């Protein structure tokens, strides 16, 4: 199973929703809270080209934010991405 990395920040409802969806599906993830680890912002930008939160990376694939995570889950693609 591919590693899931979830980049979050404080007081972010979409971050909370992403964590809840992953937990509901039983998907383990590493959370990098950029409010506590500001140096990782540069890594996030280099990896995804994005500044918004959350950002979900599955393996080496930058999925996007909560909207993209939800769409992948509903379309059945989330399990495919995890299996890659």
C-alpha positions as a Markdown table, in Angstrom:
| # | Residue | x | y | z |
|---|---|---|---|---|
| 1 | Unk | 0.0 | 0.0 | 0.0 |
| 2 | Unk | 1.3 | 3.4 | -0.9 |
| 3 | Unk | 2.1 | 5.9 | 1.8 |
| 4 | Unk | -0.4 | 8.7 | 2.4 |
| 5 | Unk | 1.0 | 12.0 | 3.5 |
| 6 | Unk | -1.5 | 14.6 | 4.6 |
| 7 | Unk | -0.3 | 18.2 | 4.8 |
| 8 | Unk | -2.5 | 20.2 | 7.1 |
| 9 | Unk | -2.7 | 23.4 | 9.1 |
| 10 | Unk | -4.6 | 24.6 | 12.2 |
| 11 | Unk | -8.3 | 25.5 | 12.2 |
| 12 | Unk | -8.9 | 24.0 | 8.7 |
| 13 | Unk | -12.3 | 22.4 | 8.2 |
| 14 | Unk | -11.2 | 20.7 | 5.0 |
| 15 | Unk | -8.2 | 19.2 | 6.8 |
| 16 | Unk | -10.5 | 17.8 | 9.4 |
| 17 | Unk | -12.8 | 16.4 | 6.7 |
| 18 | Unk | -9.8 | 14.7 | 4.9 |
| 19 | Unk | -8.6 | 13.1 | 8.2 |
| 20 | Unk | -12.2 | 11.9 | 8.9 |
| 21 | Unk | -12.6 | 10.4 | 5.5 |
| 22 | Unk | -9.2 | 8.6 | 5.7 |
| 23 | Unk | -10.0 | 7.3 | 9.2 |
| 24 | Unk | -13.4 | 6.1 | 8.0 |
| 25 | Unk | -11.8 | 4.1 | 5.3 |
| 26 | Unk | -9.1 | 2.7 | 7.6 |
| 27 | Unk | -6.3 | 4.4 | 5.7 |
| 28 | Unk | -3.2 | 5.2 | 7.7 |
| 29 | Unk | -1.5 | 8.5 | 7.0 |
| 30 | Unk | 1.3 | 10.7 | 8.1 |
| 31 | Unk | 0.1 | 14.1 | 9.0 |
| 32 | Unk | 2.5 | 17.1 | 8.6 |
| 33 | Unk | 1.0 | 20.1 | 10.3 |
| 34 | Unk | 2.6 | 23.1 | 8.7 |
| 35 | Unk | 1.5 | 25.3 | 11.5 |
| 36 | Unk | 4.0 | 23.3 | 13.6 |
| 37 | Unk | 6.5 | 22.5 | 10.9 |
| 38 | Unk | 6.8 | 25.7 | 8.7 |
| 39 | Unk | 10.0 | 24.4 | 7.0 |
| 40 | Unk | 7.9 | 21.7 | 5.3 |
| 41 | Unk | 6.0 | 24.4 | 3.4 |
| 42 | Unk | 8.8 | 24.7 | 0.9 |
| 43 | Unk | 8.8 | 20.9 | 0.5 |
| 44 | Unk | 5.1 | 20.9 | -0.1 |
| 45 | Unk | 5.3 | 23.6 | -2.7 |
| 46 | Unk | 8.1 | 21.8 | -4.5 |
| 47 | Unk | 6.3 | 18.5 | -4.4 |
| 48 | Unk | 2.8 | 19.7 | -5.3 |
| 49 | Unk | 3.1 | 23.2 | -6.6 |
| 50 | Unk | 0.2 | 24.1 | -4.2 |
| 51 | Unk | -0.2 | 26.4 | -1.2 |
| 52 | Unk | -3.7 | 25.4 | -0.1 |
| 53 | Unk | -4.7 | 23.0 | 2.6 |
| 54 | Unk | -5.0 | 20.1 | 2.9 |
| 55 | Unk | -2.8 | 18.6 | 0.4 |
| 56 | Unk | -2.8 | 14.8 | 0.0 |
| 57 | Unk | 0.1 | 12.9 | -1.5 |
| 58 | Unk | -0.3 | 9.2 | -2.1 |
| 59 | Unk | 3.1 | 7.6 | -2.8 |
| 60 | Unk | 4.6 | 10.0 | -5.3 |
| 61 | Unk | 1.2 | 11.2 | -6.7 |
| 62 | Unk | 0.0 | 14.6 | -5.5 |
| 63 | Unk | -3.7 | 14.0 | -5.4 |
| 64 | Unk | -4.8 | 17.5 | -4.4 |
| 65 | Unk | -7.0 | 18.7 | -1.6 |
| 66 | Unk | -10.1 | 17.4 | 0.1 |
| 67 | Unk | -12.3 | 17.8 | -2.9 |
| 68 | Unk | -10.0 | 15.6 | -5.0 |
| 69 | Unk | -9.8 | 13.1 | -2.2 |
| 70 | Unk | -13.6 | 12.9 | -1.9 |
| 71 | Unk | -13.9 | 12.6 | -5.7 |
| 72 | Unk | -11.3 | 9.8 | -5.9 |
| 73 | Unk | -13.1 | 8.0 | -3.0 |
| 74 | Unk | -16.5 | 8.3 | -4.7 |
| 75 | Unk | -15.2 | 7.1 | -8.1 |
| 76 | Unk | -13.4 | 4.1 | -6.6 |
| 77 | Unk | -10.0 | 5.5 | -7.6 |
| 78 | Unk | -8.7 | 5.9 | -4.0 |
| 79 | Unk | -8.1 | 2.2 | -3.6 |
| 80 | Unk | -6.3 | 2.1 | -7.0 |
| 81 | Unk | -4.1 | 4.9 | -6.0 |
| 82 | Unk | -3.2 | 3.2 | -2.7 |
| 83 | Unk | -2.4 | -0.1 | -4.5 |
| 84 | Unk | 0.0 | 1.6 | -6.9 |
